[in-house]
């Protein structure tokens, strides 16, 4: 895969993870306003959003490791 394309994918995934993190924080603030924050729909949604963020971060990390591996391949050591 072209390095520029790989880098672009990593950047997009990082942006998506950031957006998911922001959304999770908003949901937590919303849940705190409920009578029973732990049982609120917002709290349940936050848990799912947080799991999705972690999955996106793992994907970004995997691609980043591929990116680093490709960078090492650029150095031919005899």
Secondary structure in CASP SS format (residue, H / E / C, confidence):
PFRMAT SS
TARGET T0000
AUTHOR 0000-0000-0000
METHOD secondary structure of the structure
MODEL  1
X C 1.00
X C 1.00
X H 1.00
X H 1.00
X H 1.00
X H 1.00
X H 1.00
X H 1.00
X H 1.00
X H 1.00
X H 1.00
X H 1.00
X H 1.00
X H 1.00
X H 1.00
X H 1.00
X H 1.00
X H 1.00
X H 1.00
X H 1.00
X H 1.00
X H 1.00
X H 1.00
X H 1.00
X H 1.00
X H 1.00
X H 1.00
X H 1.00
X H 1.00
X H 1.00
X H 1.00
X H 1.00
X C 1.00
X C 1.00
X C 1.00
X C 1.00
X H 1.00
X H 1.00
X H 1.00
X C 1.00
X H 1.00
X H 1.00
X H 1.00
X H 1.00
X H 1.00
X H 1.00
X H 1.00
X H 1.00
X H 1.00
X H 1.00
X H 1.00
X H 1.00
X H 1.00
X H 1.00
X H 1.00
X H 1.00
X H 1.00
X H 1.00
X H 1.00
X H 1.00
X H 1.00
X H 1.00
X H 1.00
X H 1.00
X H 1.00
X H 1.00
X H 1.00
X H 1.00
X H 1.00
X H 1.00
X H 1.00
X H 1.00
X H 1.00
X C 1.00
X C 1.00
X C 1.00
X C 1.00
X C 1.00
END
